[in-house]
Amino acid sequence: MTVQPESFIKSCITPFLPVCLTPPITLSKPDDEMNSGIAGFLGLWLASGYMAAFICNLVGFAYPAYKSVKAIESANKDDDTEWLMYWVVFATFSVVEFFSDLLLSWFPFYFLGKCVFLLWCMAPVSWNGSAMLYKKTIRPFILRNENKIDSVLDRVGAGAKELVDKAAKDGKEMAADVAADVVSTSLKKDE
C-alpha cells in the first residue's frame, strides 16, 4: 500500500502539521538498527514490569561499576570525581526510593522512568544527571549541614565501637566459660 504525500498531509490534524511534514528518521548503519532494537526491547520489557526492578538495578549498577573500576585504574582523576558523583546520587536515590518504592512501583512505567533516570545520571554528556543533581542539591545540602552530620556520625561511631567492644568482651567470657565447662566435663569422665 502506497500512501501519497498529499493524502498523508491532509489526514493530519492541523496542530500536528509540522510534525507530519518533518522527514522520517533514518538509521545509517546496521549497528544503529540493532541498538535501537535492543533499546526498544528493553523499554517494552521495563514497561511490562516483569523483572523490571532487576533490570533497572542491573543497568544502574553494572556499567557504572565497570566504568568506576576503569576510572580508578586510570591516571586521570577527573573521571574518578565523575563516577563518585554518580555513586553519591545513586545512593541518595536508593535511600529515597526505599521509602517511596511501595507507592511508586504501582505507577505504570515507573521502572522505565527509573531506568531512563539512571541512564541520564551516567550519560557521558555535559548535562549529565548525576553532576547536575550533585552540584545543585546534594552538595549544597551536605555543606549546609556538615557539622550536624559529622556530630551524628561521631555519636553513631562511638556507640557502635562501644557495642562491638562489649560484644567482644562478652564473647571472650562466654568462650572461657565454655572452655572451662569442656575441661571440667572431660576431667569428670576421666575419673
N, C-alpha and C positions, 0 to 999 in steps of 0.2 A: 504494500500500500504506500503510495507516494503522496505526501502532503505538499500542496502548493504553498509557497511562502505567503501569498496573498490571503489564502483562506486561513492559514495559521494565525496571521496577524489579526485578521478580522475576528477570530474566535477569542482573542484575548480581551480581558476586561480592561477598560481604559486606564485605571490607576497602575496596572501592571504592564502597560505597553512598553515602557523602557526595558523591562526585564525580558520581554518576548523578543525585542529587537537585538539583544546582545548575542553575539555569535556563541555557539556552543563551545564548551571547554574540550579541548582535545589533548589527549595524553601523547607525549612524544616518544616514549620508549616502552618496551615490554616490561621493564622493571617498574615503571610508574603504574602500569596496569596491575601488576602483581601486588605492589604495595597498597594501592587503592583497594584491591580486593581483600587483602588481609585486614586493612583498617575497617572496611565495611563489614566484614565478617565479625571482627571483634566488637564493633559498635552494635550490631544486631544481637550478639551474644550478651553483651553488657545490658542492653535494653530488655532482654528476656528475663534477666535476673538469675538464671541458673549458674551457680558458681561465680557470680559477678563479684562478690566480695573478695574471693580468692584471686581472681584475675586482676582486680584493681590493686590489691596489695602486692601482687607479683610485679605489675607494671611500676608501681610506686617504689618498689624496693630493689628489684634485680638489676636493672640498668643503672640506677644511681649508685648502688653498692659497687658495681664493677667500675664505673667512672671514678668513684671515690678512691678505690684502690689504685687506679692508674694515676690519679692526682697526687696521692701520697708518694708514689714512686717517681714522679716527675720532679725535675729541678725547679720548675715554675711554681711559686706559692700562690699565685692568683687563682689557679684552679682549685687549690685547697680551700680557699676562702669561699669560692663559689659553691662548692659542694657542702661545706659546713653550713652555709646559709640554707641550702636545701634541707639538710637534716634537721635544723632548728625549726624550720617551717613545717616539715613533715611531722616532727614530734608534737609541735603545738596543735597541728590539725588532728593528729591521732588522739590527743587528750580531749579536745573539744568534741571530736566525733564519738568518743567513748560514751560521753554523757548524752549525746543527742542521737545516737545511732538508732535506738528503738523507734524514735519518731521519724527520723529522716529516711530510714530504709523502706518505709511504706510508700514513699513518693515514687511515682513512675520515673524511670530514667535516672534515679538517684546515683546508681553506680556508674552509669555512663557519664554523668556530670562530674562525679568524683574522679574518674579516670582522666577526663579532659582537664580538670583542675590540676591533677598531679603531673600530667604531661606539660601543662603550661608552666608549672613550677620548675621543671627540669629542662625546659626548652633552651637550646643554646642561642638565644637571641638577646638583644639589649633590653627588651621589655619582659624579661624572664620573671615569672611569678614569684619565685622564692626571693629574688633580690628586692623586688618591689615590696612584698609583704614584710620582709625583714626590716628594710630601711624605713618604711613608713609606719609600721605598727609595733612589731616585736622589739626592735632596738630602742625606740623611744620609751616603751613601757618598762623595759629592763633598766635602762639608765635612770628613769624617774624613781624606780622602786628598788634600786640595787642594795641599799643599806638594809631595808626591811627583809629582802630575800636572803641576804647574807646572814642576817641575825637568825632567821628561821632555820636556815641550813646548818648554822653552827649549833643551835639547840638540838635539832634532829640528830646531827652527827654525834654530839655529846651523849644524847640519850641512847643512840644505837651502840656506841662504844661501851657505855655502862651495861647495857643489856648483853652484849657479847662477852664482856668480862665476867659478868655474873653467871652466864651460861657455861663459860669455860671453867669457872671455879666449881660450879655445881657438877659439871661433867667429870672433873678430876676427883671430886669427893665421891661421886657415885662409882667411878671406876675403882677407886681404892676400896670402897665398901664391897663391891662385887669380888675383887681380888681377894680380900680378906675372907669373904664367905667361901670362896672356892678353896682356898688354902685350908680353912677350918674344916670343911666337909671332907677334903682329901685326907687330912690328918685323922679324922674320926674313922674313916674307912680303913686306914692302915692299922688301927688299934685292935 
